[in-house]
Amino acid sequence: MFQLTYQSKIAPELTIDQIENILIDARKRNNARNITGCLVYFEESIVQILEGEKNDVMDLFGKIEKDNRHHTLDLLWQGTSNQRYFPNWDMALYAPVDASHYYDSKEVFVTNMTLLADLSKKTTATLLSFWSTVRKKLNE
Ligand SMILES: Cc1cc2nc3c(=O)[nH]c(=O)nc-3n(C[C@H](O)[C@H](O)[C@H](O)COP(=O)(O)O)c2cc1C
């Protein structure tokens, strides 16, 4: 098993609905290739972790790198892992709901996400890098 994590910035005009749309297609492709992972979207920042067979992960990352719906992409860490940490997720999405609808959604998101980041396993350098970057974004 292989894991890779990166961070990037999404165009500010992209809405959460558009991100969800990207993920509808992404999940179908991930499912077909046995890729799992998690994407955190907060204040224009993306932190994503991909896991699967090394060739599949590298192929996908090659596409993601060239995708012009985000920019300033920065590969944080990659390496082998002896198990999947998101086995049930073709690609989990964590993002605050639209603040115009839910008055304190951002605050709730930061609290819940901080808790999740603290409780999550960090048994590989890639996982550690993913969660510590998420933690950093929440505090920025
Ligand atoms: C932030 C972000 C995350 C993405 N995550 C995935 C993903 O997990 N799986 C996937 O297949 N495509 C993902 N994509 C879309 C890919 O960049 C690419 O458009 C897609 O794999 C289709 O590529 P193709 O048309 O060359 O096959 C993501 C795009 C962005 C902007």
The ligand as an SDF file (V2000), in Angstrom:
LIG
                    3D

 31 33  0  0  0  0  0  0  0  0999 V2000
   -8.6570   19.2220   -5.3670 C   0  0  0  0  0  0  0  0  0  0  0  0
   -8.8610   18.1060   -6.3650 C   0  0  0  0  0  0  0  0  0  0  0  0
   -8.9330   16.7850   -5.9450 C   0  0  0  0  0  0  0  0  0  0  0  0
   -9.1410   15.7350   -6.8500 C   0  0  0  0  0  0  0  0  0  0  0  0
   -9.2060   14.4410   -6.4010 N   0  0  0  0  0  0  0  0  0  0  0  0
   -9.3910   13.4380   -7.2830 C   0  0  0  0  0  0  0  0  0  0  0  0
   -9.4700   12.0860   -6.8480 C   0  0  0  0  0  0  0  0  0  0  0  0
   -9.3870   11.7500   -5.6680 O   0  0  0  0  0  0  0  0  0  0  0  0
   -9.6830   11.1290   -7.8040 N   0  0  0  0  0  0  0  0  0  0  0  0
   -9.8170   11.4150   -9.1450 C   0  0  0  0  0  0  0  0  0  0  0  0
   -9.9950   10.5100   -9.9560 O   0  0  0  0  0  0  0  0  0  0  0  0
   -9.7500   12.7020   -9.5650 N   0  0  0  0  0  0  0  0  0  0  0  0
   -9.5470   13.7100   -8.6830 C   0  0  0  0  0  0  0  0  0  0  0  0
   -9.4880   14.9970   -9.1380 N   0  0  0  0  0  0  0  0  0  0  0  0
   -9.6840   15.2470  -10.5830 C   0  0  0  0  0  0  0  0  0  0  0  0
   -8.4040   14.9960  -11.3770 C   0  0  0  0  0  0  0  0  0  0  0  0
   -7.5620   16.1320  -11.3030 O   0  0  0  0  0  0  0  0  0  0  0  0
   -8.7270   14.7230  -12.8700 C   0  0  0  0  0  0  0  0  0  0  0  0
   -9.5390   15.7480  -13.3750 O   0  0  0  0  0  0  0  0  0  0  0  0
   -9.4540   13.4150  -13.0210 C   0  0  0  0  0  0  0  0  0  0  0  0
   -8.7050   12.3610  -12.4600 O   0  0  0  0  0  0  0  0  0  0  0  0
   -9.7820   13.0700  -14.4860 C   0  0  0  0  0  0  0  0  0  0  0  0
   -8.6280   12.9830  -15.2430 O   0  0  0  0  0  0  0  0  0  0  0  0
   -8.6580   12.4330  -16.7310 P   0  0  0  0  0  0  0  0  0  0  0  0
   -9.8050   13.1290  -17.4140 O   0  0  0  0  0  0  0  0  0  0  0  0
   -7.3160   12.7980  -17.2980 O   0  0  0  0  0  0  0  0  0  0  0  0
   -8.8700   10.9530  -16.6190 O   0  0  0  0  0  0  0  0  0  0  0  0
   -9.2810   16.0450   -8.2280 C   0  0  0  0  0  0  0  0  0  0  0  0
   -9.2020   17.3780   -8.6480 C   0  0  0  0  0  0  0  0  0  0  0  0
   -9.0010   18.4080   -7.7440 C   0  0  0  0  0  0  0  0  0  0  0  0
   -8.9310   19.8230   -8.2250 C   0  0  0  0  0  0  0  0  0  0  0  0
  1  2  1  0
  2  3  1  0
  2 30  2  0
  3  4  2  0
  4  5  1  0
  4 28  1  0
  5  6  2  0
  6  7  1  0
  6 13  1  0
  7  8  2  0
  7  9  1  0
  9 10  1  0
 10 11  2  0
 10 12  1  0
 12 13  2  0
 13 14  1  0
 14 15  1  0
 14 28  1  0
 15 16  1  0
 16 17  1  0
 16 18  1  0
 18 19  1  0
 18 20  1  0
 20 21  1  0
 20 22  1  0
 22 23  1  0
 23 24  1  0
 24 25  2  0
 24 26  1  0
 24 27  1  0
 28 29  2  0
 29 30  1  0
 30 31  1  0
M  END
$$$$
